[in-house]
């Protein structure tokens, strides 16, 4: 938890990927690892359940599609 009340936690079933939640309840799911060894945001969900997902080009951090 930060001073601004952002919360980071391990994503379910992972010890490396993480979810970061804003004070307003929006969750950023950083669950897709790319070849460079870091995780990119795979999905964003607000407190009302509205969701957006990102698909990346194979092994990269370049967004291919947004669904």
C-alpha positions as CSV (number, residue, x, y, z in Angstrom):
1,X,0.0,0.0,0.0
2,X,1.3,3.4,-0.9
3,X,0.8,6.7,0.8
4,X,-1.8,7.5,-1.9
5,X,-3.6,4.2,-1.0
6,X,-2.6,2.2,-4.1
7,X,-2.4,-1.5,-3.3
8,X,-0.2,-4.1,-5.0
9,X,-0.7,-7.8,-4.5
10,X,0.4,-11.1,-6.1
11,X,-2.1,-12.2,-8.8
12,X,-4.0,-15.4,-7.9
13,X,-1.8,-18.4,-8.6
14,X,1.4,-16.4,-9.2
15,X,4.3,-15.3,-7.2
16,X,5.6,-12.8,-9.8
17,X,2.6,-11.4,-11.7
18,X,0.6,-8.7,-9.8
19,X,-2.5,-6.8,-9.5
20,X,-2.4,-3.1,-8.6
21,X,-5.6,-1.5,-7.3
22,X,-6.2,2.3,-7.3
23,X,-7.9,4.1,-4.4
24,X,-11.0,4.3,-6.6
25,X,-11.1,0.5,-7.0
26,X,-9.7,0.2,-10.5
27,X,-7.6,-3.0,-10.8
28,X,-4.6,-3.2,-13.2
29,X,-3.7,-6.8,-13.9
30,X,0.0,-7.1,-14.8
31,X,-0.1,-10.8,-15.6
32,X,1.6,-11.3,-19.0
33,X,5.3,-11.7,-19.1
34,X,7.2,-10.5,-22.2
35,X,10.6,-11.6,-23.5
36,X,12.3,-8.7,-21.8
37,X,11.4,-10.4,-18.4
38,X,8.8,-7.9,-17.1
39,X,5.1,-8.0,-16.9
40,X,2.6,-5.9,-18.9
41,X,-0.9,-4.9,-18.2
42,X,-3.2,-7.7,-19.5
43,X,-6.5,-6.3,-18.2
44,X,-8.1,-3.3,-16.4
45,X,-11.3,-3.7,-14.4
46,X,-13.2,-0.9,-12.6
47,X,-15.1,-1.3,-9.3
48,X,-18.3,-1.9,-11.3
49,X,-16.9,-4.8,-13.2
50,X,-16.4,-3.0,-16.5
51,X,-13.3,-4.5,-18.2
52,X,-10.9,-4.0,-21.0
53,X,-8.2,-6.6,-22.0
54,X,-5.1,-6.1,-24.0
55,X,-3.5,-8.7,-26.4
56,X,0.2,-8.2,-27.3
57,X,2.3,-9.3,-30.2
58,X,4.0,-12.6,-29.4
59,X,6.7,-12.1,-26.8
60,X,6.6,-8.3,-26.9
61,X,5.1,-5.3,-25.1
62,X,3.5,-4.0,-28.3
63,X,-0.3,-4.0,-28.0
64,X,-1.9,-6.0,-30.9
65,X,-5.6,-5.8,-30.0
66,X,-7.9,-4.3,-27.3
67,X,-11.0,-6.2,-26.4
